[in-house]
């Protein structure tokens, strides 16, 4: 059995750990509010932009933009992997990296060369440890403060790489914020841009009226301007979703760690009381034994 001093030392150590995890949970909660507000404010814009883009694409030709044209043969696939820069957020980074590894193995089995653009140190470190090709890395973006320029800069580099033939397909892997306890990883194809559905609403007598957009200049010219912006918007939206998901995952992980500390403190306190009671009993027995010896 551990001595009283050892048990007391462990209790003090766990209490200090509890203070740290509780503080980290409070910081994550504070950052989560700001990130979630930005994400929810951007979602309607992204949805409306996709709606207008789909309307314009209906009126444009099939070969309106090279960003819509699939390659006849896919030899080079590029993956944009979004992870956090710091740990202590449960299985958040593991799930994203696992999704990237699954996609990489699937493409590699087809004889395709795979390269990466990394947002976050965790994904970057995983690529380095595996000896994978990294084309670009962006650190201290996810989970921090960033603006649309980050998405436009990285998106333009991806578009240039696709048009020049460096990449035949481009995918983004990010965490989709669905709630405090659910942030599943998502794989989305960025380039070539998948076929845009005309409408997700069934066309029956109950269908609401869909406004027809007046297009100037021509649909083809306007589409060439809007398609690159669509890439920027998707990247920016992915960054917002992943950033919000990271804070939620860290808050949950730190809450669980704080609860585990409370349980550990309770068990150690019980062990301390038992050890103290045992020590007191032994001292009393020694005193009684000594008194009986003196009487004898």
C-alpha positions as CSV (number, residue, x, y, z in Angstrom):
1,X,0.0,0.0,0.0
2,X,1.3,3.5,-0.9
3,X,2.3,5.7,2.0
4,X,0.3,8.7,3.1
5,X,2.8,11.1,1.7
6,X,2.7,9.4,-1.8
7,X,-1.1,9.4,-1.9
8,X,-1.3,13.0,-0.8
9,X,1.3,14.0,-3.4
10,X,-0.8,12.3,-6.1
11,X,-4.0,14.1,-5.0
12,X,-2.2,17.5,-5.2
13,X,-0.9,16.6,-8.7
14,X,-4.3,15.5,-10.0
15,X,-5.9,18.7,-8.6
16,X,-3.4,20.8,-10.6
17,X,-4.1,18.8,-13.7
18,X,-7.8,19.4,-13.1
19,X,-7.2,23.2,-13.0
20,X,-5.4,23.0,-16.3
21,X,-8.1,21.0,-18.1
22,X,-10.9,23.2,-16.7
23,X,-9.1,26.3,-17.9
24,X,-8.6,24.8,-21.4
25,X,-12.2,23.9,-21.6
26,X,-13.2,27.4,-20.8
27,X,-10.9,28.8,-23.4
28,X,-12.2,26.4,-26.0
29,X,-15.8,27.3,-25.1
30,X,-15.0,31.0,-25.6
31,X,-13.4,30.4,-28.9
32,X,-16.2,28.1,-30.0
33,X,-18.8,30.8,-29.7
34,X,-16.9,33.1,-32.1
35,X,-16.1,30.4,-34.6
36,X,-19.6,29.0,-34.6
37,X,-21.1,32.5,-35.1
38,X,-18.8,33.1,-38.2
39,X,-19.6,29.6,-39.6
40,X,-23.4,30.0,-39.2
41,X,-23.3,33.5,-40.7
42,X,-21.4,32.2,-43.8
43,X,-23.6,29.2,-44.5
44,X,-26.5,31.1,-46.1
45,X,-24.1,33.0,-48.4
46,X,-22.5,29.7,-49.5
47,X,-25.9,28.1,-50.1
48,X,-27.2,31.1,-52.1
49,X,-24.1,31.3,-54.1
50,X,-24.4,27.6,-55.1
51,X,-28.0,28.2,-56.0
52,X,-27.2,31.1,-58.4
53,X,-24.2,29.2,-59.8
54,X,-26.4,26.2,-60.6
55,X,-28.9,28.5,-62.4
56,X,-26.1,30.0,-64.5
57,X,-24.6,26.6,-65.2
58,X,-27.9,25.5,-66.6
59,X,-27.7,28.2,-69.3
60,X,-24.0,27.8,-70.1
61,X,-22.5,25.3,-72.5
62,X,-20.9,22.0,-71.4
63,X,-17.4,23.3,-72.2
64,X,-17.9,26.8,-70.6
65,X,-14.9,26.4,-68.3
66,X,-11.8,24.1,-68.0
67,X,-12.6,23.8,-64.3
68,X,-15.7,21.7,-65.2
69,X,-13.9,19.4,-67.7
70,X,-12.7,16.1,-66.2
71,X,-9.4,14.6,-67.3
72,X,-9.5,11.7,-69.7
73,X,-6.9,9.9,-67.6
74,X,-6.3,10.7,-63.9
75,X,-2.6,10.4,-63.0
76,X,-2.1,13.0,-60.2
77,X,-4.5,13.5,-57.3
78,X,-4.0,16.3,-54.8
79,X,-5.6,16.2,-51.3
80,X,-6.2,19.4,-49.2
81,X,-6.1,18.1,-45.6
82,X,-7.4,20.3,-42.8
83,X,-6.3,19.4,-39.3
84,X,-5.6,21.4,-36.1
85,X,-2.2,22.8,-35.1
86,X,-2.5,21.5,-31.5
87,X,-3.6,18.3,-29.9
88,X,-5.7,17.6,-26.8
89,X,-8.9,17.4,-28.8
90,X,-9.8,13.7,-28.6
91,X,-10.0,11.8,-31.9
92,X,-10.5,14.9,-34.0
93,X,-7.2,14.8,-35.9
94,X,-7.1,11.0,-36.0
95,X,-10.4,10.8,-37.8
96,X,-9.3,13.3,-40.4
97,X,-6.0,11.7,-41.0
98,X,-7.6,8.3,-41.2
99,X,-9.9,9.5,-43.9
100,X,-7.0,11.0,-45.8
101,X,-5.1,7.7,-45.5
102,X,-8.0,5.7,-46.8
103,X,-8.4,8.0,-49.9
104,X,-4.6,8.0,-50.5
105,X,-4.5,4.1,-50.4
106,X,-7.5,3.9,-52.7
107,X,-5.9,6.3,-55.3
108,X,-2.4,4.7,-54.9
109,X,-3.9,1.3,-55.6
110,X,-5.0,2.7,-59.0
111,X,-1.4,3.8,-59.8
112,X,-2.1,7.4,-59.1
113,X,0.4,9.8,-57.7
114,X,-0.9,11.6,-54.5
115,X,0.3,14.9,-53.1
116,X,-0.9,17.1,-50.2
117,X,-1.7,20.6,-49.2
118,X,-1.8,20.8,-45.4
119,X,-3.7,23.2,-43.2
120,X,-2.5,22.5,-39.6
121,X,0.6,20.9,-38.0
122,X,-0.9,17.6,-37.2
123,X,-1.7,16.7,-40.8
124,X,1.7,18.2,-41.9
125,X,3.6,16.1,-39.4
126,X,1.7,12.9,-40.5
127,X,2.7,13.5,-44.1
128,X,6.3,14.1,-43.1
129,X,6.4,11.0,-41.0
130,X,5.0,8.9,-43.9
131,X,7.4,10.5,-46.5
132,X,4.5,11.9,-48.5
133,X,4.8,14.8,-51.0
134,X,3.7,18.1,-49.6
135,X,3.1,20.9,-52.1
136,X,2.1,23.6,-49.7
137,X,1.5,24.0,-45.9
138,X,-0.5,26.6,-44.0
139,X,0.1,26.7,-40.2
140,X,-1.8,28.5,-37.4
141,X,-4.9,29.0,-39.6
142,X,-7.4,26.4,-38.4
143,X,-8.6,27.2,-34.9
144,X,-7.3,30.8,-35.1
145,X,-8.3,34.0,-36.7
146,X,-8.3,34.0,-40.5
147,X,-10.0,35.9,-43.3
148,X,-11.2,35.1,-46.8
149,X,-7.8,36.0,-48.3
150,X,-6.4,32.7,-47.0
151,X,-9.0,30.8,-49.0
152,X,-8.6,32.9,-52.1
153,X,-4.8,32.6,-52.1
154,X,-4.7,28.8,-51.5
155,X,-7.7,28.3,-53.9
156,X,-5.9,30.2,-56.7
157,X,-2.8,28.1,-56.3
158,X,-5.0,25.0,-56.6
159,X,-6.7,26.3,-59.7
160,X,-3.4,27.2,-61.3
161,X,-2.1,23.7,-60.5
162,X,-5.1,22.1,-62.0
163,X,-5.1,24.2,-65.2
164,X,-1.4,23.7,-65.7
165,X,-1.8,19.9,-65.4
166,X,0.1,19.5,-62.1
167,X,-3.1,18.0,-60.6
168,X,-5.8,16.0,-62.4
169,X,-8.2,15.9,-59.4
170,X,-8.3,17.8,-56.2
171,X,-10.1,16.8,-53.0
172,X,-10.6,18.6,-49.7
173,X,-10.9,16.7,-46.4
174,X,-12.4,18.6,-43.5
175,X,-14.6,18.2,-40.4
176,X,-18.3,18.9,-40.8
177,X,-19.7,20.6,-37.7
178,X,-23.1,18.9,-37.0
179,X,-23.2,19.5,-33.3
180,X,-21.2,19.5,-30.1
181,X,-20.8,15.8,-30.1
182,X,-20.6,15.1,-33.8
183,X,-17.9,16.4,-36.3
184,X,-17.5,13.7,-38.9
185,X,-14.8,14.0,-41.5
186,X,-15.9,14.8,-45.1
187,X,-14.3,14.2,-48.5
188,X,-15.4,16.7,-51.2
189,X,-14.1,17.0,-54.7
190,X,-13.0,20.5,-55.5
191,X,-11.7,20.1,-59.1
192,X,-12.8,19.4,-61.6
193,X,-16.0,20.9,-60.2
194,X,-18.7,18.1,-60.1
195,X,-21.8,18.5,-62.2
196,X,-24.1,21.1,-60.6
197,X,-27.6,19.9,-60.0
198,X,-30.3,22.0,-61.5
199,X,-32.5,21.8,-58.4
200,X,-32.7,19.7,-55.3
201,X,-36.5,20.3,-55.1
202,X,-38.9,17.9,-56.8
203,X,-40.8,19.7,-59.6
204,X,-44.4,19.1,-58.7
205,X,-47.4,21.3,-58.0
206,X,-46.1,22.0,-54.5
207,X,-42.7,23.3,-55.6
208,X,-42.0,26.8,-54.6
209,X,-41.2,29.4,-57.3
210,X,-37.6,29.5,-58.3
211,X,-36.6,33.0,-59.5
212,X,-34.9,33.2,-63.0
213,X,-31.7,35.2,-63.0
214,X,-31.1,37.9,-65.6
215,X,-27.6,37.2,-66.8
216,X,-25.2,39.9,-68.2
217,X,-22.9,39.5,-70.0
218,X,-23.3,35.9,-71.3
219,X,-23.7,32.8,-69.0
220,X,-20.3,31.5,-70.2
221,X,-18.4,34.6,-69.3
222,X,-20.1,35.0,-66.0
223,X,-19.5,31.3,-65.2
224,X,-15.8,31.8,-65.8
225,X,-15.8,34.5,-63.1
226,X,-17.9,32.6,-60.6
227,X,-16.4,29.2,-60.7
228,X,-13.0,30.2,-59.2
229,X,-14.9,32.1,-56.5
230,X,-16.9,28.9,-55.8
231,X,-13.6,27.2,-55.1
232,X,-12.6,30.0,-52.7
233,X,-15.9,29.8,-51.0
234,X,-15.7,26.0,-50.5
235,X,-12.3,26.2,-49.0
236,X,-13.3,29.1,-46.7
237,X,-16.4,27.2,-45.6
238,X,-14.3,24.1,-45.0
239,X,-11.9,26.2,-42.8
240,X,-14.8,27.6,-40.8
241,X,-16.4,24.1,-40.3
242,X,-13.1,22.6,-39.2
243,X,-12.2,25.4,-36.9
244,X,-15.6,25.2,-35.2
245,X,-15.3,21.4,-35.0
246,X,-11.8,21.6,-33.4
247,X,-13.0,23.9,-30.6
248,X,-16.0,21.7,-29.9
249,X,-13.9,18.6,-29.9
250,X,-11.3,20.2,-27.5
251,X,-14.0,21.4,-25.2
252,X,-15.6,18.0,-25.0
253,X,-12.2,16.3,-24.5
254,X,-11.2,18.7,-21.7
255,X,-14.6,18.3,-20.0
256,X,-14.1,14.5,-20.1
257,X,-10.6,15.0,-18.7
258,X,-11.9,17.2,-15.8
259,X,-14.5,14.5,-15.0
260,X,-11.8,11.9,-15.0
261,X,-9.7,14.0,-12.6
262,X,-12.7,14.3,-10.2
263,X,-13.1,10.5,-10.2
264,X,-9.4,10.0,-9.6
265,X,-9.4,12.6,-6.8
266,X,-12.3,10.7,-5.2
267,X,-10.5,7.3,-5.4
268,X,-7.2,8.8,-4.1
269,X,-9.0,10.5,-1.2
270,X,-10.6,7.2,-0.3
271,X,-7.2,5.5,-0.4
272,X,-5.7,8.2,1.6
273,X,-8.4,7.9,4.3
274,X,-7.9,4.1,4.5
275,X,-4.2,4.5,4.7
276,X,-4.5,7.1,7.5
277,X,-7.0,4.9,9.4
278,X,-4.6,2.0,9.1
279,X,-1.7,4.1,10.4
280,X,-3.8,5.3,13.4
281,X,-4.9,1.7,14.2
282,X,-1.3,0.5,14.1
283,X,-0.2,3.3,16.4
284,X,-3.0,2.5,18.9
285,X,-2.1,-1.2,18.9
286,X,1.5,-0.3,19.6
287,X,0.4,1.9,22.5
288,X,-1.9,-0.8,23.9
289,X,0.8,-3.4,23.5
290,X,3.3,-1.3,25.3
291,X,0.9,-0.6,28.1
292,X,0.2,-4.3,28.5
293,X,3.9,-5.1,28.5
294,X,4.5,-2.6,31.3
295,X,1.7,-4.1,33.4
296,X,3.2,-7.5,32.9
